[in-house]
Amino acid sequence: MITGWNTWDVTTHTGMVHLPSGLRVRFGVPGAPLDGFTWRDGLVRLGHHTVGGDYAEVTVEAGDGLLHLVMAGGSTDELYVRAEGTAGVLVALDGRDDTDAGAQWIDWRIDWRETGGGPVRTGEESRPADGLVLEFAARVELRVAPHGTPGGAAGVDALLARRRAEAERTAPRSAGWLGDAADAATRAVTWNRIYAPDLGRVLTPTSRDFVSERRRGFYGTWALHAWDTFFTGLVASTVDRDHARDIFGQILPFADAAGMIPNRVSDDKGVTADRSQPPVGALTVRKAYLAGGLSDETRDRELLAGTFPALLAWHDWWPRARRGPYGLLAWGSDPIDGDPGSATLDRTKRESGLDDSPMYDEVSYDPDTHTMNLADVGLVALHIADAEALAAIAGTLGADDVARRLRDQAAKARASADPLLWDADRGGYRNLHADGTHDPHVSPTLLYPLLAGMPDAARAADLAARLLRPQTLGGDPPLPSVARDDPGYAATYWRGRIWAPMAFLAIEGLRRYDLTEASRPLVAALLRLFLSEWDKHSHVRENYPATSGEDVRAFQARSDGLMAWGGLLAYLAYGELADAREDGWRFAHPGEPAELANLPLGDGRLAVTAGDRLTVTLDGRPLLDAAPGVVVTAYRRTAGEVTGIARGSGDLHVSPPGDGAPVRVPVSAEPTPFRITRNETDQHDNDGGMPA
């Protein structure tokens, strides 16, 4: 059972709800709507918010009045709040819409103290069924607790200070080149955690405002989308491993009998039975798993075991249901009785997740295959990458026969798709029409074959150079959803805006080929864009402007202001310092002073600092100390040994398992493997090194 106080109510940022009772406490500015503060209207700054609601801080405005709230809830039954308002403070206590909390007032004690150290006053023991409204001049400290609980409002400030210190101690933290990226990405996850009463469970949709009709959203009170959920889970993995595991599992129970995970499910609009969304589940789950520890000994095996069956069934559904031109995969929509919108071109576009992309302007729907008549490079590549990620998961779980089947499937798919999708005249991959012609439209999806390992190294480098020209997908800001020199480019929605999921997939492909000279400028430019929106507006956006100076805050701009997947731009920047890959961790200096701390691993909390040197620590204990020119890859640390590969210029010291002294490891321009065991530091001095 879910218990305690948190910002469970999707309709408001400025209040907390107690579960299971349903008691709700909301705050506002006198004369303004209590729940009128959204990222479009009045939300000034989101502060710390722990996953469990132990601490939350937010500032809003209405008219000429600013309201600053500091709230401390969590799994206990006691709530502590300090509310400060330049135009007064309004406090409303009632029950959630789905509960009858009015009957429970007699069970609760409400204490408050006004500015100036006035006496603590306790509310009456009975309340009207429609709740209680209180108004204060400027500042109030408030405590809500079960009747008979000792204490009062006098200790609110001290408790809030302790809770804030704890929140700051454990929250992911960034500085320097990374700016406040960690704060932004964290808050986009934690502030979007809500309670869905019809399901009786907690959800983390991509955005409160996007899913709530009362906040000018598109659904009743909640909605989940497939690839949104997986990307949100990946961002959440940098905040809290348990929370991330919960998010990854939210959409999986809604898969149909054939294994299809739906595009969307919501309380008022139900399930999209005709279509799915891009297959990024295994890729994001595997990435989160790898980043959850320094070796398989400390990673979250439960995450893999809990998601693998559904992800495998979804993977196997695609080739059964979405064979398009030349037997390649294509986006589709199945005919559904009673759903006149199904089996249409519009729905096939929506399955792609790129609803109005110019790539699909000239295609049509094929009723025989239930797909568009265009084989899609992005889908083909994502399905191959999905097979590889699932094979790795299967291997970890000991399902070796399944792993072999998936690896073989990926190899055959690469071999058959590559010659069909490669356009020799244009020197790149292109979507393929049923008549055998290659589609001219260009988007970052044409970089996804790198994610799938389709080209050889030389072709990959050439492809990146061609597509990342400033007039195409390069420039600043980079990776618009349609190339700037494409006739369909319009710098709107999926016709040119910059989308974090698309950027993530493209850059992960570049990183697979170690095309650092191509990927690093993209990551830096996207980080600047991400930080600009956060610093100015407290926004983590659904999509970002592709043209300098554009303001995308208006409702008509179709860019939600607090969407968790926007945090992928921060995630990419983290990877310049610390990136968990299939062969182990990569640690590198980003070329500018930077700090990334408190990443939650099964081993402890990881921190990376880039300054005069690059240092990596775990719970404050040193793991690596390197000159800025050193790059460490394939790093793994178990209870018995540390292994990795060093290259670059300068010196490197690696700490062994246990309490041994750091070992100096040889570094050169050529990759040099090293292996250090727990006992070997007793036999070698710090200048020895232990190359494998």
C-alpha positions as CSV (number, residue, x, y, z in Angstrom):
1,M,0.0,0.0,0.0
2,I,1.2,3.5,-0.8
3,T,1.4,5.7,2.2
4,G,2.6,9.2,3.2
5,W,2.7,12.7,1.8
6,N,3.9,13.6,-1.7
7,T,2.9,15.8,-4.6
8,W,0.6,12.9,-5.8
9,D,-2.1,15.1,-7.2
10,V,-1.6,15.7,-11.0
11,T,-3.5,18.9,-10.9
12,T,-1.1,20.9,-8.7
13,H,2.5,21.6,-8.1
14,T,1.6,23.6,-5.0
15,G,0.3,21.1,-2.6
16,M,0.6,17.6,-1.1
17,V,-1.7,14.7,-0.7
18,H,-1.7,12.0,2.0
19,L,-2.2,8.4,1.0
20,P,-4.2,6.4,1.6
21,S,-6.5,8.9,3.3
22,G,-6.7,11.3,0.4
23,L,-6.3,14.4,2.6
24,R,-5.1,17.2,0.5
25,V,-3.3,20.5,1.5
26,R,-2.9,23.1,-1.2
27,F,-1.4,26.6,-1.2
28,G,-2.0,29.6,-3.3
29,V,-2.2,33.4,-3.6
30,P,-5.4,35.0,-2.4
31,G,-7.6,35.9,-5.3
32,A,-5.9,33.5,-7.7
33,P,-7.0,29.9,-8.7
34,L,-5.4,27.4,-6.4
35,D,-4.4,25.0,-9.2
36,G,-3.6,27.7,-11.8
37,F,0.2,27.3,-11.6
38,T,1.5,25.4,-14.6
39,W,4.6,25.8,-16.7
40,R,2.6,28.1,-18.9
41,D,1.0,30.1,-16.1
42,G,2.9,31.2,-13.0
43,L,5.5,28.5,-12.4
44,V,8.7,30.4,-11.6
45,R,11.1,27.8,-10.3
46,L,11.0,24.2,-9.4
47,G,13.3,23.4,-6.4
48,H,14.5,20.1,-4.9
49,H,12.0,17.3,-4.9
50,T,12.9,13.9,-3.6
51,V,11.4,10.8,-5.1
52,G,9.5,10.0,-1.8
53,G,8.3,13.6,-1.1
54,D,10.5,14.0,1.9
55,Y,11.4,17.4,0.6
56,A,9.9,19.6,-2.2
57,E,10.4,23.3,-3.0
58,V,8.7,25.5,-5.6
59,T,8.1,29.2,-6.4
60,V,5.1,30.4,-8.3
61,E,3.5,33.8,-9.1
62,A,0.0,35.2,-9.6
63,G,-0.5,38.8,-10.5
64,D,2.0,40.8,-8.4
65,G,2.3,38.0,-5.8
66,L,5.1,35.5,-5.4
67,L,4.6,32.4,-3.4
68,H,7.5,30.3,-2.2
69,L,6.8,26.8,-0.7
70,V,9.0,24.4,1.2
71,M,7.2,21.1,2.0
72,A,8.4,18.1,3.9
73,G,6.3,14.9,3.7
74,G,7.4,11.4,2.8
75,S,6.4,8.0,4.2
76,T,5.4,9.3,7.6
77,D,1.9,10.8,8.4
78,E,3.3,14.2,9.3
79,L,3.5,17.1,6.8
80,Y,5.6,20.3,7.5
81,V,5.3,23.4,5.3
82,R,6.7,26.9,5.2
83,A,4.8,29.2,2.9
84,E,5.9,32.7,2.1
85,G,3.8,35.0,-0.1
86,T,4.4,38.7,-1.1
87,A,0.7,39.1,-1.6
88,G,-0.5,36.7,1.2
89,V,-0.8,33.0,1.5
90,L,-3.9,30.9,1.0
91,V,-4.1,27.4,2.5
92,A,-6.9,25.0,1.6
93,L,-7.4,21.6,3.2
94,D,-9.8,19.2,1.7
95,G,-9.9,15.7,0.1
96,R,-8.8,14.5,-3.3
97,D,-11.6,14.4,-5.9
98,D,-11.8,10.6,-5.6
99,T,-11.9,10.5,-1.8
100,D,-14.2,11.6,1.1
101,A,-11.5,13.0,3.3
102,G,-14.0,15.4,4.9
103,A,-15.2,12.6,7.1
104,Q,-11.7,12.2,8.4
105,W,-11.0,15.7,9.7
106,I,-11.5,14.6,13.2
107,D,-8.5,12.4,12.9
108,W,-6.1,15.2,12.0
109,R,-4.5,18.0,13.9
110,I,-3.5,21.2,12.0
111,D,-1.0,23.6,13.7
112,W,0.2,26.9,12.2
113,R,2.3,29.8,13.2
114,E,2.3,33.2,11.5
115,T,5.2,35.5,10.8
116,G,6.5,37.3,13.9
117,G,6.6,34.3,16.3
118,G,2.9,34.5,17.2
119,P,1.3,31.7,19.2
120,V,0.7,28.2,17.7
121,R,-3.0,27.7,17.0
122,T,-4.6,24.3,16.6
123,G,-7.6,23.8,14.4
124,E,-10.9,22.6,15.6
125,E,-11.4,18.9,16.0
126,S,-14.2,18.8,13.4
127,R,-14.2,20.3,9.9
128,P,-16.9,20.9,7.3
129,A,-17.1,18.3,4.6
130,D,-15.9,20.7,1.9
131,G,-12.7,21.4,3.8
132,L,-11.0,24.4,5.4
133,V,-9.6,27.6,3.9
134,L,-7.2,29.8,5.8
135,E,-5.6,33.1,4.8
136,F,-2.4,34.6,6.1
137,A,-0.7,37.9,5.5
138,A,2.8,36.9,4.4
139,R,4.3,33.8,6.0
140,V,3.0,30.7,7.7
141,E,4.6,27.6,9.1
142,L,2.2,24.7,9.2
143,R,2.1,21.1,10.5
144,V,-0.5,18.5,9.7
145,A,-0.4,15.3,11.7
146,P,-2.7,12.6,13.0
147,H,-4.7,13.8,16.1
148,G,-2.8,13.1,19.3
149,T,0.7,13.2,17.6
150,P,3.0,15.2,19.9
151,G,4.6,18.3,18.6
152,G,3.5,21.4,16.7
153,A,4.5,24.1,14.2
154,A,7.3,25.5,16.3
155,G,9.9,23.0,14.9
156,V,9.0,23.4,11.2
157,D,12.0,25.6,10.2
158,A,14.5,23.2,11.8
159,L,13.0,20.1,10.3
160,L,12.9,21.7,6.9
161,A,16.5,22.7,7.1
162,R,17.5,19.1,8.0
163,R,15.4,17.7,5.1
164,R,16.9,20.1,2.7
165,A,20.4,19.1,3.7
166,E,19.6,15.5,3.3
167,A,18.1,16.2,-0.2
168,E,21.2,18.0,-1.3
169,R,23.5,15.3,0.1
170,T,21.9,12.5,-1.9
171,A,20.6,14.3,-5.1
172,P,22.6,14.1,-8.3
173,R,24.8,17.2,-8.6
174,S,26.6,18.9,-11.5
175,A,28.7,22.0,-11.9
176,G,31.1,23.7,-14.2
177,W,30.6,22.9,-17.8
178,L,27.5,20.8,-16.9
179,G,25.9,23.7,-15.0
180,D,22.7,22.7,-13.2
181,A,22.0,19.9,-15.7
182,A,21.6,17.3,-13.0
183,D,19.1,19.5,-11.0
184,A,17.0,20.0,-14.2
185,A,17.0,16.4,-15.2
186,T,16.2,15.2,-11.7
187,R,13.3,17.6,-11.2
188,A,11.7,16.7,-14.5
189,V,11.5,13.1,-13.2
190,T,10.5,13.7,-9.5
191,W,8.0,16.5,-10.1
192,N,6.1,14.4,-12.6
193,R,5.5,11.5,-10.2
194,I,1.7,11.2,-9.5
195,Y,-0.9,8.8,-8.1
196,A,-3.5,7.3,-10.5
197,P,-6.5,6.4,-8.3
198,D,-8.2,4.2,-10.9
199,L,-5.1,2.0,-11.1
200,G,-4.3,2.3,-7.4
201,R,-0.6,2.9,-8.1
202,V,2.0,5.6,-8.7
203,L,3.0,6.6,-12.2
204,T,5.5,8.9,-13.8
205,P,4.0,10.2,-17.0
206,T,6.2,12.4,-19.2
207,S,4.5,15.5,-17.9
208,R,1.8,16.5,-15.5
209,D,0.5,19.3,-17.7
210,F,0.6,17.1,-20.9
211,V,-1.6,14.4,-19.3
212,S,-4.0,16.5,-17.2
213,E,-7.1,18.0,-18.9
214,R,-7.5,20.4,-16.0
215,R,-4.0,21.7,-16.7
216,R,-4.8,22.2,-20.4
217,G,-3.5,18.8,-21.2
218,F,-4.8,16.1,-23.5
219,Y,-6.1,13.4,-21.2
220,G,-8.1,13.0,-18.0
221,T,-5.6,12.6,-15.2
222,W,-2.9,10.3,-16.5
223,A,-1.5,8.8,-19.7
224,L,1.6,6.7,-20.5
225,H,3.3,6.5,-23.9
226,A,5.6,3.7,-24.8
227,W,8.9,5.3,-25.8
228,D,8.3,8.3,-23.5
229,T,8.1,5.8,-20.6
230,F,11.4,4.1,-21.5
231,F,13.3,7.4,-22.0
232,T,11.9,8.7,-18.7
233,G,13.1,5.5,-17.0
234,L,16.6,6.0,-18.4
235,V,16.8,9.6,-17.1
236,A,15.4,8.4,-13.8
237,S,18.2,5.8,-13.5
238,T,20.5,8.7,-12.7
239,V,18.3,9.7,-9.8
240,D,17.2,6.5,-8.1
241,R,17.5,2.9,-9.2
242,D,14.3,1.7,-7.6
243,H,12.3,4.5,-9.1
244,A,13.8,3.9,-12.5
245,R,12.9,0.2,-12.3
246,D,9.3,1.1,-11.4
247,I,9.0,3.5,-14.4
248,F,10.3,1.0,-16.9
249,G,7.7,-1.5,-15.8
250,Q,4.7,0.9,-16.0
251,I,3.8,0.5,-19.7
252,L,4.6,-3.3,-19.9
253,P,1.3,-4.6,-18.3
254,F,-0.7,-3.0,-21.1
255,A,0.9,-5.1,-23.9
256,D,-1.7,-7.1,-25.9
257,A,-1.8,-10.9,-26.3
258,A,0.4,-10.6,-29.4
259,G,3.1,-8.8,-27.5
260,M,2.5,-5.3,-28.9
261,I,3.2,-2.5,-26.4
262,P,0.7,0.2,-27.2
263,N,1.6,3.7,-28.4
264,R,-0.5,5.1,-25.5
265,V,-2.8,4.2,-22.7
266,S,-4.7,6.6,-20.5
267,D,-7.6,6.8,-18.0
268,D,-10.1,8.5,-20.4
269,K,-8.9,7.4,-23.9
270,G,-7.9,3.8,-23.2
271,V,-5.4,1.8,-25.2
272,T,-4.2,2.4,-28.8
273,A,-4.9,-1.1,-29.9
274,D,-3.9,-0.5,-33.5
275,R,-0.4,0.7,-33.1
276,S,2.8,0.8,-31.1
277,Q,5.8,3.2,-30.8
278,P,9.5,3.0,-31.6
279,P,11.2,-0.1,-30.1
280,V,13.6,1.5,-27.6
281,G,12.7,-0.5,-24.6
282,A,15.5,-3.0,-24.5
283,L,18.1,-0.4,-25.5
284,T,17.2,1.9,-22.6
285,V,16.7,-0.8,-20.1
286,R,20.2,-2.3,-20.9
287,K,21.7,1.2,-20.8
288,A,20.2,1.8,-17.3
289,Y,21.4,-1.6,-16.2
290,L,25.0,-1.0,-17.3
291,A,25.0,2.4,-15.6
292,G,23.7,0.9,-12.3
293,G,27.0,-0.6,-11.3
294,L,30.7,-1.0,-12.0
295,S,30.3,-4.7,-12.9
296,D,27.5,-7.2,-13.1
297,E,28.1,-8.0,-9.4
298,T,26.5,-4.8,-8.3
299,R,24.0,-4.0,-11.2
300,D,20.3,-4.3,-11.0
301,R,19.5,-7.8,-12.2
302,E,15.9,-7.4,-11.1
303,L,15.5,-4.7,-13.7
304,L,16.4,-7.1,-16.5
305,A,14.4,-10.0,-15.1
306,G,11.3,-7.9,-14.6
307,T,11.3,-6.4,-18.1
308,F,12.8,-9.1,-20.4
309,P,9.8,-11.3,-21.1
310,A,7.6,-8.4,-22.2
311,L,10.4,-6.7,-24.2
312,L,11.2,-10.0,-26.0
313,A,7.6,-10.5,-26.9
314,W,7.4,-6.9,-28.2
315,H,10.6,-7.4,-30.3
316,D,9.1,-10.6,-31.9
317,W,5.8,-8.8,-32.7
318,W,7.5,-6.3,-35.1
319,P,8.5,-8.7,-37.9
320,R,5.1,-10.5,-37.6
321,A,3.1,-7.4,-37.8
322,R,5.1,-4.7,-39.7
323,R,6.6,-6.2,-42.8
324,G,6.5,-3.5,-45.5
325,P,8.3,-3.0,-48.9
326,Y,10.9,-5.6,-49.7
327,G,10.2,-7.4,-46.5
328,L,11.7,-4.6,-44.4
329,L,10.0,-3.1,-41.4
330,A,7.6,-0.2,-41.9
331,W,5.4,1.8,-39.5
332,G,1.8,0.6,-39.5
333,S,-1.7,0.6,-38.0
334,D,-4.0,-2.4,-37.7
335,P,-7.7,-2.3,-38.4
336,I,-9.7,-2.3,-35.2
337,D,-13.4,-2.8,-35.1
338,G,-15.2,0.3,-33.8
339,D,-12.1,2.5,-34.4
340,P,-12.6,4.4,-37.7
341,G,-9.2,6.1,-37.3
342,S,-7.3,2.8,-37.3
343,A,-5.7,1.4,-40.5
344,T,-5.0,4.9,-41.8
345,L,-1.9,6.8,-42.9
346,D,-2.3,9.2,-40.0
347,R,-2.1,6.4,-37.5
348,T,1.0,4.8,-39.2
349,K,2.7,8.2,-38.8
350,R,1.8,8.2,-35.1
351,E,3.4,4.8,-34.6
352,S,6.7,6.3,-35.7
353,G,6.5,8.9,-32.8
354,L,7.3,11.5,-35.4
355,D,3.7,12.6,-36.0
356,D,4.1,15.2,-38.7
357,S,7.6,14.5,-40.1
358,P,8.1,15.5,-43.7
359,M,9.6,12.0,-44.3
360,Y,6.0,10.8,-44.5
361,D,4.5,13.5,-46.6
362,E,4.5,11.6,-49.8
363,V,3.7,8.1,-48.6
364,S,0.4,6.1,-48.6
365,Y,-1.1,3.4,-46.5
366,D,-1.0,-0.2,-47.8
367,P,-4.2,-2.1,-46.6
368,D,-2.6,-5.4,-47.5
369,T,0.4,-5.1,-45.2
370,H,-1.2,-2.6,-42.7
371,T,1.9,-0.4,-43.1
372,M,2.9,2.7,-45.0
373,N,4.5,1.9,-48.3
374,L,7.9,3.1,-47.1
375,A,10.5,0.9,-45.5
376,D,11.9,3.0,-42.7
377,V,15.7,3.3,-41.9
378,G,15.0,4.4,-38.4
379,L,12.7,1.5,-37.5
380,V,14.9,-1.1,-39.2
381,A,18.0,0.1,-37.3
382,L,16.2,0.4,-33.9
383,H,14.9,-3.1,-34.3
384,I,18.4,-4.4,-34.9
385,A,19.7,-2.4,-31.9
386,D,16.8,-3.8,-29.9
387,A,17.9,-7.4,-30.8
388,E,21.4,-6.7,-29.7
389,A,20.3,-5.2,-26.4
390,L,17.9,-8.1,-25.8
391,A,20.7,-10.6,-26.6
392,A,22.9,-9.0,-24.0
393,I,20.1,-9.1,-21.5
394,A,19.4,-12.7,-22.3
395,G,23.1,-13.5,-21.8
396,T,23.1,-11.8,-18.4
397,L,20.1,-13.8,-17.4
398,G,21.5,-17.1,-18.6
399,A,19.1,-17.5,-21.5
400,D,21.9,-18.5,-23.9
401,D,19.7,-20.0,-26.6
402,V,17.6,-16.9,-26.8
403,A,20.8,-14.7,-26.9
404,R,22.1,-16.7,-29.9
405,R,18.8,-16.5,-31.7
406,L,18.7,-12.7,-31.3
407,R,22.4,-12.2,-32.3
408,D,21.8,-14.3,-35.4
409,Q,18.6,-12.3,-36.2
410,A,20.5,-9.0,-35.9
411,A,23.3,-10.1,-38.2
412,K,20.8,-11.3,-40.8
413,A,18.8,-8.1,-40.6
414,R,21.9,-6.0,-41.1
415,A,23.0,-8.1,-44.1
416,S,19.7,-7.9,-45.8
417,A,18.8,-4.2,-45.0
418,D,22.1,-2.5,-45.7
419,P,22.2,-2.9,-49.5
420,L,18.5,-2.1,-49.8
421,L,18.6,1.1,-47.7
422,W,22.0,2.4,-48.9
423,D,21.6,5.1,-51.5
424,A,24.9,5.1,-53.4
425,D,24.1,8.3,-55.3
426,R,23.6,10.3,-52.1
427,G,26.2,8.5,-50.1
428,G,23.9,7.5,-47.2
429,Y,21.0,5.5,-45.9
430,R,17.6,6.5,-47.1
431,N,14.0,5.3,-46.6
432,L,12.9,3.0,-49.4
433,H,9.6,3.4,-51.3
434,A,7.7,0.4,-52.6
435,D,8.6,1.3,-56.2
436,G,12.3,0.9,-55.4
437,T,13.2,4.6,-55.2
438,H,15.0,6.1,-52.2
439,D,13.2,8.9,-50.4
440,P,15.1,12.2,-50.5
441,H,14.1,13.5,-47.0
442,V,16.8,13.7,-44.4
443,S,16.4,13.5,-40.6
444,P,18.6,12.2,-37.7
445,T,16.9,8.8,-38.1
446,L,19.4,8.3,-41.0
447,L,22.1,8.2,-38.4
448,Y,20.4,5.3,-36.5
449,P,22.2,2.6,-38.6
450,L,25.3,3.5,-36.6
451,L,23.4,2.6,-33.5
452,A,22.7,-0.8,-35.1
453,G,26.3,-1.3,-36.3
454,M,25.2,-1.5,-40.0
455,P,28.1,0.4,-41.7
456,D,31.8,-0.4,-41.5
457,A,34.0,2.2,-39.7
458,A,35.0,4.1,-42.8
459,R,31.4,4.4,-44.1
460,A,30.2,5.4,-40.7
461,A,32.7,8.3,-40.5
462,D,31.8,9.4,-44.0
463,L,28.1,9.2,-43.3
464,A,28.5,11.3,-40.2
465,A,30.5,13.9,-42.0
466,R,27.9,14.2,-44.8
467,L,24.9,14.4,-42.5
468,L,26.4,16.7,-39.9
469,R,27.2,19.6,-42.2
470,P,25.9,22.9,-40.8
471,Q,23.3,23.2,-43.6
472,T,22.0,19.7,-42.9
473,L,21.9,18.2,-39.4
474,G,24.9,20.0,-37.9
475,G,25.1,23.7,-37.0
476,D,24.1,25.2,-33.6
477,P,21.8,24.1,-32.3
478,P,22.3,20.7,-34.0
479,L,20.2,17.7,-34.9
480,P,16.9,19.3,-36.0
481,S,14.3,16.7,-36.6
482,V,14.5,17.5,-40.3
483,A,17.6,18.6,-42.1
484,R,17.8,22.4,-42.6
485,D,18.3,21.9,-46.4
486,D,15.3,19.6,-46.6
487,P,12.3,21.1,-48.5
488,G,10.0,20.0,-45.7
489,Y,12.0,21.9,-42.9
490,A,9.8,24.3,-41.1
491,A,11.4,24.6,-37.6
492,T,8.1,23.4,-36.0
493,Y,7.2,20.3,-34.0
494,W,8.6,17.2,-35.9
495,R,9.3,19.4,-38.9
496,G,12.5,20.8,-37.5
497,R,12.4,21.2,-33.8
498,I,15.2,19.5,-31.8
499,W,14.0,16.5,-29.8
500,A,16.1,14.9,-27.1
501,P,15.1,11.3,-27.9
502,M,16.1,11.7,-31.5
503,A,19.4,13.4,-30.5
504,F,20.1,10.7,-27.9
505,L,19.7,7.8,-30.4
506,A,21.8,9.6,-33.1
507,I,24.6,10.4,-30.7
508,E,24.7,7.0,-29.2
509,G,25.3,5.7,-32.7
510,L,28.2,8.1,-33.1
511,R,29.6,6.9,-29.8
512,R,29.4,3.3,-30.9
513,Y,31.9,4.1,-33.6
514,D,34.0,6.2,-31.2
515,L,33.4,9.3,-33.5
516,T,34.2,11.6,-30.6
517,E,35.2,14.5,-32.9
518,A,31.8,14.4,-34.4
519,S,29.7,13.7,-31.2
520,R,31.4,16.0,-28.7
521,P,30.5,19.4,-30.4
522,L,26.9,18.1,-30.8
523,V,26.6,17.2,-27.1
524,A,28.1,20.6,-26.0
525,A,25.7,22.6,-28.2
526,L,22.7,20.6,-27.0
527,L,23.8,21.1,-23.4
528,R,23.9,24.8,-23.9
529,L,20.4,24.7,-25.3
530,F,19.2,22.6,-22.4
531,L,20.7,24.8,-19.8
532,S,19.4,28.0,-21.4
533,E,15.8,26.9,-21.1
534,W,16.3,25.6,-17.6
535,D,18.2,28.8,-16.4
536,K,15.7,31.2,-17.9
537,H,12.4,29.4,-17.4
538,S,12.8,26.3,-15.2
539,H,11.8,24.2,-18.2
540,V,12.9,20.8,-19.4
541,R,11.2,20.8,-22.7
542,E,9.3,18.3,-24.9
543,N,11.2,19.8,-27.8
544,Y,13.7,22.7,-28.2
545,P,13.8,25.6,-30.7
546,A,16.0,25.0,-33.8
547,T,16.3,28.7,-34.5
548,S,18.1,31.2,-32.3
549,G,15.8,33.3,-30.1
550,E,12.6,31.4,-30.7
551,D,10.3,31.3,-27.6
552,V,8.4,28.0,-27.6
553,R,6.5,28.6,-24.3
554,A,3.2,29.4,-26.0
555,F,0.6,26.6,-26.0
556,Q,0.4,26.8,-29.8
557,A,4.1,26.1,-30.0
558,R,3.4,22.5,-28.9
559,S,6.4,22.1,-26.6
560,D,5.5,21.0,-23.1
561,G,7.6,22.7,-20.5
562,L,8.4,19.9,-18.1
563,M,8.8,16.7,-20.0
564,A,11.2,14.2,-18.5
565,W,12.6,12.9,-21.8
566,G,14.2,16.4,-22.3
567,G,16.6,15.3,-19.6
568,L,18.2,13.0,-22.2
569,L,20.2,16.1,-23.3
570,A,21.7,16.2,-19.8
571,Y,22.2,12.4,-19.9
572,L,24.3,12.8,-23.1
573,A,26.4,15.4,-21.4
574,Y,27.0,13.2,-18.4
575,G,28.4,10.7,-20.9
576,E,31.3,13.0,-21.8
577,L,32.6,12.4,-18.3
578,A,31.2,9.0,-17.4
579,D,29.5,6.6,-19.8
580,A,28.5,3.0,-19.1
581,R,29.0,0.9,-22.2
582,E,28.7,-2.8,-23.0
583,D,32.4,-3.4,-22.5
584,G,32.6,-1.3,-19.3
585,W,32.7,2.4,-18.2
586,R,34.3,5.1,-20.2
587,F,35.8,8.0,-18.2
588,A,37.2,11.1,-19.9
589,H,37.9,14.8,-19.3
590,P,35.4,16.9,-21.3
591,G,38.0,19.6,-22.0
592,E,36.4,22.1,-19.6
593,P,36.1,22.1,-15.8
594,A,33.1,20.0,-14.7
595,E,31.7,18.0,-11.9
596,L,29.1,15.2,-11.8
597,A,28.3,13.7,-8.5
598,N,26.0,11.3,-6.6
599,L,25.2,9.0,-9.5
600,P,23.4,6.0,-7.8
601,L,25.2,2.7,-8.4
602,G,24.8,-0.6,-6.7
603,D,28.4,-0.1,-5.5
604,G,27.7,3.4,-4.0
605,R,27.6,6.9,-5.2
606,L,29.8,7.8,-8.1
607,A,31.4,11.2,-8.7
608,V,33.6,12.5,-11.5
609,T,35.5,15.7,-11.3
610,A,37.3,17.3,-14.3
611,G,39.7,20.1,-13.4
612,D,43.5,20.1,-13.6
613,R,43.1,16.3,-13.4
614,L,40.3,13.8,-13.9
615,T,39.3,12.1,-10.7
616,V,36.6,9.4,-10.2
617,T,35.5,8.5,-6.7
618,L,33.0,6.1,-5.1
619,D,31.4,7.3,-1.9
620,G,34.4,9.6,-1.6
621,R,37.0,6.9,-2.1
622,P,39.3,7.3,-5.2
623,L,38.9,5.0,-8.1
624,L,40.9,6.8,-10.8
625,D,43.2,9.8,-10.9
626,A,44.4,10.8,-14.4
627,A,45.9,13.6,-16.4
628,P,43.3,15.4,-18.6
629,G,44.7,13.7,-21.7
630,V,43.9,10.2,-20.5
631,V,40.8,8.3,-21.5
632,V,39.9,5.1,-19.7
633,T,37.5,2.7,-21.4
634,A,36.2,-0.8,-20.6
635,Y,36.5,-0.1,-16.9
636,R,35.1,-2.7,-14.6
637,R,35.6,-3.1,-10.8
638,T,34.7,-6.3,-8.9
639,A,35.5,-7.4,-5.4
640,G,38.6,-9.1,-6.7
641,E,40.0,-7.0,-9.6
642,V,39.9,-3.8,-11.6
643,T,40.3,-4.0,-15.4
644,G,40.2,-1.4,-18.1
645,I,42.0,0.1,-21.1
646,A,44.0,3.3,-21.0
647,R,45.1,5.6,-23.9
648,G,46.1,9.1,-24.5
649,S,48.8,11.2,-22.8
650,G,49.8,11.8,-19.2
651,D,49.8,9.7,-16.1
652,L,47.1,7.4,-14.6
653,H,46.7,6.0,-11.1
654,V,44.1,3.3,-10.5
655,S,42.9,2.1,-7.1
656,P,42.6,-1.6,-6.6
657,P,39.7,-3.3,-4.8
658,G,40.0,-3.0,-1.0
659,D,42.3,-0.5,0.7
660,G,45.4,-0.9,-1.3
661,A,47.5,2.0,-2.6
662,P,46.8,3.3,-6.1
663,V,48.8,1.7,-8.9
664,R,50.5,3.8,-11.7
665,V,49.3,2.4,-15.0
666,P,51.2,2.9,-18.3
667,V,49.5,5.2,-20.8
668,S,50.4,5.7,-24.5
669,A,48.7,6.7,-27.7
670,E,47.8,3.1,-28.3
671,P,45.1,1.4,-26.1
672,T,46.8,-0.4,-23.2
673,P,44.8,-2.9,-21.2
674,F,45.4,-3.1,-17.4
675,R,44.4,-5.5,-14.7
676,I,44.9,-4.9,-11.0
677,T,43.9,-7.5,-8.4
678,R,43.2,-7.0,-4.7
679,N,46.5,-8.5,-3.6
680,E,48.9,-7.3,-6.3
681,T,49.5,-3.9,-4.8
682,D,51.4,-5.7,-2.0
683,Q,53.9,-6.8,-4.6
684,H,54.2,-3.7,-6.9
685,D,55.0,-0.1,-6.0
686,N,53.0,2.8,-7.4
687,D,55.3,3.0,-10.5
688,G,54.9,-0.6,-11.5
689,G,51.6,-0.9,-13.3
690,M,49.9,-4.1,-14.2
691,P,49.2,-4.2,-17.9
692,A,47.4,-7.4,-19.0
